[in-house]
Amino acid sequence: MIGLRSVGAPRIISVYNGAVSFVIRDFMPEDLEALWRMDQECFPPGISYSKQELKAYVRRRGSFTLVATNADENKIAGFIVVHDGSTAHVITIDVDTAARRLGVGSLLLRAAEDRLRAEGSRAVGLETAVDNVAALSFYKRHGYSVIRTWPRYYSNGVDAIVMKKELS
């Protein structure tokens, strides 16, 4: 089982084998270096953020960052950065390679969506690279729909797919 202690009450979801607990908490300034390193590992150059860019997004007015840690080791397993508003925007969601396929991304996304609903957001949008098949599949499983494509959106020339989900 994966246990989730979030901004709200604990939730339990099943996992393939064994018991792994994750805690979802708000970002702390001392997390920045680890989050930046994770972003560098999760995304190729031209899509990953510089440390200065990530710091600006995390500290941006109207944004929040949630961090998933392994409850047993207190090791960061993933994070999500979101800018709220009537139509919120997922800036990035990153999961450590060792924590993939354990539900960490889903826990982070659900926690962020719950917080957005509580804050009055009606929808949430995001962009992902057209060649990021895993991300496209992940977001579609979570109810996101393709809205359009933005040609050469990323600095490396890759197109982006814009996706959106209504929050009700």
Backbone hydrogen bonds, N-H to C=O, Kabsch-Sander energy under -0.5 kcal/mol:
donor,donor_aa,acceptor,acceptor_aa,energy
2,I,13,I,-3.2
3,G,1,M,-0.6
4,L,11,R,-2.5
5,R,3,G,-0.5
5,R,22,F,-0.9
6,S,4,L,-0.7
11,R,4,L,-1.8
13,I,2,I,-2.1
20,V,1,M,-1.5
20,V,18,G,-0.5
22,F,3,G,-2.4
23,V,69,T,-2.7
24,I,5,R,-2.2
25,R,23,V,-0.6
25,R,67,V,-2.7
27,F,65,T,-2.2
31,D,28,M,-3.0
32,L,29,P,-1.4
35,L,31,D,-2.4
36,W,32,L,-2.7
37,R,33,E,-2.3
38,M,34,A,-2.1
39,D,35,L,-2.4
40,Q,36,W,-2.1
41,E,37,R,-1.5
42,C,38,M,-2.3
43,F,39,D,-1.9
47,I,44,P,-2.2
48,S,44,P,-2.5
54,L,50,S,-2.6
55,K,51,K,-2.4
56,A,52,Q,-2.0
57,Y,53,E,-2.4
58,V,54,L,-2.6
59,R,55,K,-1.9
60,R,56,A,-0.9
63,S,60,R,-2.0
64,F,82,V,-2.7
66,L,80,I,-2.2
67,V,25,R,-3.3
68,A,78,G,-2.9
69,T,23,V,-2.5
69,T,67,V,-0.5
70,N,75,K,-2.8
71,A,21,S,-2.8
71,A,69,T,-0.5
74,N,70,N,-3.0
77,A,68,A,-3.4
78,G,68,A,-1.4
79,F,94,D,-2.4
80,I,66,L,-2.2
81,V,92,T,-2.5
82,V,64,F,-2.8
83,H,89,H,-2.9
84,D,62,G,-3.1
84,D,82,V,-0.6
88,A,86,S,-0.5
88,A,123,A,-2.9
89,H,83,H,-2.6
90,V,125,G,-2.7
91,I,81,V,-2.5
91,I,89,H,-0.7
92,T,81,V,-1.3
94,D,79,F,-2.7
96,D,77,A,-2.6
99,A,96,D,-1.6
100,R,96,D,-0.6
100,R,97,T,-0.8
102,L,99,A,-1.2
104,V,99,A,-0.6
107,L,103,G,-2.4
108,L,104,V,-2.6
109,L,105,G,-2.6
110,R,106,S,-2.7
111,A,107,L,-2.3
112,A,108,L,-2.4
113,E,109,L,-2.6
114,D,110,R,-2.7
115,R,111,A,-2.1
116,L,112,A,-2.6
117,R,113,E,-2.6
118,A,114,D,-2.3
119,E,115,R,-1.6
120,G,117,R,-1.6
121,S,116,L,-2.6
122,R,86,S,-2.9
123,A,86,S,-1.5
124,V,165,K,-2.5
125,G,88,A,-2.4
126,L,163,M,-2.0
128,T,161,I,-1.7
130,V,159,D,-2.1
132,N,129,A,-2.0
133,V,131,D,-1.4
136,L,132,N,-2.3
137,S,133,V,-2.4
138,F,134,A,-2.4
139,Y,135,A,-2.9
140,K,136,L,-2.2
141,R,137,S,-2.3
142,H,138,F,-1.1
143,G,140,K,-1.7
144,Y,139,Y,-2.5
145,S,164,K,-2.7
147,I,162,V,-3.4
148,R,162,V,-1.1
150,W,160,A,-2.9
153,Y,150,W,-1.1
154,Y,158,V,-2.2
155,S,46,G,-1.0
156,N,46,G,-0.6
157,G,154,Y,-2.4
160,A,150,W,-2.3
161,I,128,T,-3.4
162,V,148,R,-3.1
162,V,160,A,-0.5
163,M,126,L,-2.7
164,K,145,S,-2.1
165,K,124,V,-2.4
167,L,122,R,-3.1
168,S,166,E,-0.6
